[in-house]
């Protein structure tokens, strides 16, 4: 009987330790290394360099459409 109780206790302890070892703290994010930081910075610069001409083209298009609308309104009068 004592042997059964000791085995059960030992099994319970091992089970509890294994459960606590598997738990993860997901709220903590690992710190990025130098390579990841450099990669992120390069990606941000690439996106900025790509979006700048696109945004300029959109603004020119908006100005052109605004000018055409005002021209149409003056022609209607």
Secondary structure, 3 states (H helix, E strand, C coil): CHHHHHHHHHHHHHHHHHHHHHCCCCCCCCCCCHHHHHHHHHHHHHHHHHHHHHHHHHHHHHHHHHHHHHHHHHHHC
